[in-house]
Amino acid sequence: NAGVTQTPKFQVLKTGQSMTLQCAQDMNHNSMYWYRQDPGMGLRLIYYSASEGTTDKGEVPNGYNVSRLNKREFSLRLESAAPSQTSVYFCASSEPGGGGTEAFFGQGTRLTVV
Amino acid sequence: AQSVTQLGSHVSVSEGALVLLRCNYSSSVPPYLFWYVQYPNQGLQLLLKYTTGATLVKGINGFEAEFKKSETSFHLTKPSAHMSDAAEYFCAVRLSGGYNKLIFGAGTRLAVHP
């Protein structure tokens, strides 16, 4: 049972380059999320998708775009990477369920922008 | 808006000692509350959650947490620390009423000494 799968696990980009982080879940969840984790700041929500066909901004959306390709997949795109986007990125999924359901997380993508 | 505050970014205990990690939340409506654990270079794993009902919640690995509405707290405890408990712990809140976003605290890194 794979759960939430993120690719790649590691990436180094030069400033100004673009890339897409991929995320897929096999739990048939409706909601998916992208977070970034920085030391001392916990996890901050970048974008989320409450259900297929919808996306909404989180706390720190600037510099990112997302696509909810289908129910399984939710990708995060950096159009022009900046050093401030060096971080660990986590994808998660959950059922909406009135709020009491937990989110399941992928293993993370460690991104360095030089 | 809801928020989560974790008191103490680093906590150090001796093996066999009580573990107490503090979490306070702010919310104008009844919240759903979660504790997650993150081991080095891994994703987040759910320890326990409070939805409704009993305010003392038991989780995996001997951890438990008590929801205290009057104190807006959800502190995590374990009677006797083990070396394997060394990790980073995150408290998170989600509002009731179908609001999907999980908001995380900044995290507490637990060190366990022999």
Interface residues (C-beta under 8 A of the other chain):
Chain A: V4 S31 Y33 Y35 G40 M41 G42 L43 R44 L45 Y48 A50 G58 F90 A92 S94 P96 G98 G99 G100 E102 A103 F104 F105 G106 Q107 G108
Chain B: Q6 S9 Y32 F34 Y36 N41 Q42 G43 L44 Q45 L46 K49 T51 T52 F90 R94 L95 S96 G97 G98 Y99 N100 K101 L102 I103 F104 G105 A106 G107
